[in-house]
Structure formats: C-alpha cells, structure tokens
Amino acid sequence: AGAFYIVSRDKAATHPALANADLPKLISVGEHFADTTAEWGFRISTEGHFLAHRATRLTQEAMVVRDAMSGEELWNEKKVSWFSWSDKPSHLVYSQKHRLWEVDVNDPENSSRDVTPRGFEDWYISAVSSQEPLRIAITSRQRAAAFADLYSVDRNGGDKRLIERNEGRTWSWVLNGKLEPKVRIDKAEGEDLQILLYL
C-alpha cells in the first residue's frame, strides 16, 4: 500500500500592486493533480470474461485486468504503453518498454511470452486483426527515417509482410479487421491534407 499528500497554502495576494487588482480566483494546488481513483480506456476480452483498463496504482499509471462479472482485480502491470485483447480466449497483447508481450491473464506470472516484431529497428502498433489467424499491423521507419511503411507480423512477431509502401506523403492509414487499408491520410510539404478512400 502507499500514500501521498498534497500540501498547499491558499493565501490571497498581499503585495499592494496585486492586493487591489481584479485577479481571478486562486487555483488550489490539489486541482492540478489527476484523480487517482479514475479508471479509463476500458476494453472487454473477446469472449467477454475479462476487462482491461487504465488506472492509477501507487501513484503510477497501470493497465488493470479484472474479472468482468465480479469486478475482482486479477492483475496489474505498470508502464504499459498499449494493450489489446488477442483472438485467443483470456490472452492479452501489450507493449511495455518497447517490447510486445502476450499473456494469459489466468496465469500472468508464468505465461508471459515475448512477441516483439522481429526484423525492425523501430516499430509502432497500428492495429490488431479481428480475424483468425491473429496478425498485428505496425508502422516502421526501417526503410526511410522520414516516413513509415505499413507492415504486418504474425502473433509470434515473425512472418513480416509489407502491406503498403509509403512514398513519402502518407501520415496514417485506417485499416479494417483484416488489416486491409480502407482510408489513407496524405500530406506532402506545401500541399493540403488529402483523405483517400480505398474501393
């Protein structure tokens, strides 16, 4: 268990130039801090038995996994930058310290598996397929530092496939459940933003 305290001194201005001025109400120091009881970013597992979300644990942001029926907290992990449920029942995929992990939330301590995309110096998750077999779409600046191409990898981080090559204009893609691009957002230097639909 842990605790923290916020101490503030809310005192009106005493300097003559400020004391007579029409000043806005003082804002308490405590109002600048987040609500540590807040929970957000809820995602239900594929089979509906588990719920993952963000919350604060011991003053740090954490990913929390709960039993969806009872609400009991089963597990939490700090410093998680991204998470999504896998197509496998009770399996969660999450990113932590630039590694990608898959874990069975029924036994998180013994089932964690590194599934980091292989063959990339850098990568960022774009989407996870909703179809079997599970594939993960990532963007990577492997080919050119100025812009990212769109790839997919299998559930083990291997079988790298190029989905779409960026010709230097694309900012982002919107993908469907099969990881097929459906919308592309382009903008070249000196040009207006373009939203392109795939037919």
GIJO-V616938 format. One record per run of one state. SS is the DSSP state (h for helix, s for strand, l for the rest). FROM is the first residue (numbers start at 0). TO is the last residue. If there is no record, write none. Layout:
ss: <SS,SS>
from: <FROM,FROM>
to: <TO,TO>
This chain:
ss: <l,h,l,h,l,s,l,s,l,s,l,s,l,s,l,s,l,s,l,h,l,s,l,s,l,s,l,s,l,s,l,s,l,s,l,s,l>
from: <0,15,19,28,32,38,44,49,57,59,67,72,78,79,85,90,96,98,104,107,111,112,114,123,128,134,144,146,154,160,164,169,175,180,186,193,197>
to: <14,18,27,31,37,43,48,56,58,66,71,77,78,84,89,95,97,103,106,110,111,113,122,127,133,143,145,153,159,163,168,174,179,185,192,196,198>
